Amino acid sequence: MITIVDDDDFVRESLRDLLESLGYVVSTFKSAERLLESGRLAETSCLISEVKMPGLSGLDLQSRLLAEGRCIPVIFITAFPEEGFRIRARSAGAVGFLSKPLDEGSLISCLQTALPHNTIASAMLRRRANDHSVHFAGGIVRDHCHICAFFNGADEAHKVLRSFIKNGLDAGEKGFHIVAPDLRDDHLKRLAQSEINVEQAIATGQLEVRTWQEAYLRGDRFDQDAMLALVDKVLQSNSAAGYSRTRIVAHMGWALLDKPGVDDLLEYETRVNYVLAKYHDPAICMYDLSRFRASVAFDVMRTHPMVIIDGVLHENPFFVPPDQFLLELRERGIGSK
């Protein structure tokens, strides 16, 4: 049984519906005090609790359970994702610390960690998790995990992608980011402002931030074969390390530099679809519309099954399957693979 404690009636009932659809028995309580009075703790396999509630808070409830010797996995959900709360919850052994509105995939990842031996429910979770759904920017990423994001400046980009990055880290997933060398510090600062413990995530290896020279432009040139091999290696090794998913964020401004091989951008963006299809890990390629020509931006968009425009995630009606687009490139005299 999973027990939900939240003073928000809508959240309690929405979570009940979701968890019952996964095969769980669910009990709900409007406050921590009511749970403690109910005598249902002995039946609880996992506790999902809001952090801030009238009366006893979720963190106080966790402390009470630990003091009584009750080792119940706890997943915190909150509309107030303050770093102090996160640190206190994690240090006391919380399985997850998720922000509202909840990302279903992140919650499922936390449940897989909290209840690995619940055979029936775990099978349901695996089936649900296998749709690879990620909710953000007003849309859902399912099987098509290659996403083109068009932005006008860093402020807009971070505002839209904040939940994509944060929800993944909160769920214990891997973050792999590739940024311009002169913007690395700014990128990390913006992540920290999103209530992400950047130092801890990097120290544990959960977050990896590389510069263009450590990814796309190794050897001061772009080698699409080497980059495709790197993406494959990163996703494979992260999966082997136990991460349920890797979320890739890549700044693509390197393609505007005067470097050997950058003319292979379109062919690379087409071919990387083959690699990503093996793993179903979402990768967002970020393009600044103020810097790329409209003709290049449109061709780039055609290589991605999904696109973010004006801050909203859409299925891309202009997407061309990679086999077909590679043929088109050959006919245009572009590329050689």
ABEGO torsion letter per residue (X at the ends): XBBBBBABAAAAAAAAAAAAAAGBBBBBBABAAAAAAAGAAAABABBBBBABBBEBBAAAAAAAAAAAGBBBBBBBBBABBBAAAAAAAAAAGBABBBBOBBBAAAAAAAAAAABAABAAAAAAAAAAAAAGBBBBGGBBBBABABBBBBBBEAAAAAAAAAAAAAAAAAAGBBBBBBBBAAAAAAAAAAAAAAGBBAAAAAAAGABBBBBAAABAABGGBBBAAAAAAAAAAAAAAAAAAGBABBBBBBBAAAAABBBBGAAAAAAAAAAAAAAAAAAGBBBBBBBBAAABBAAAAAAAAAABABBBBGGBBBBBAABBBAAAAAAAAAAAGBEAX
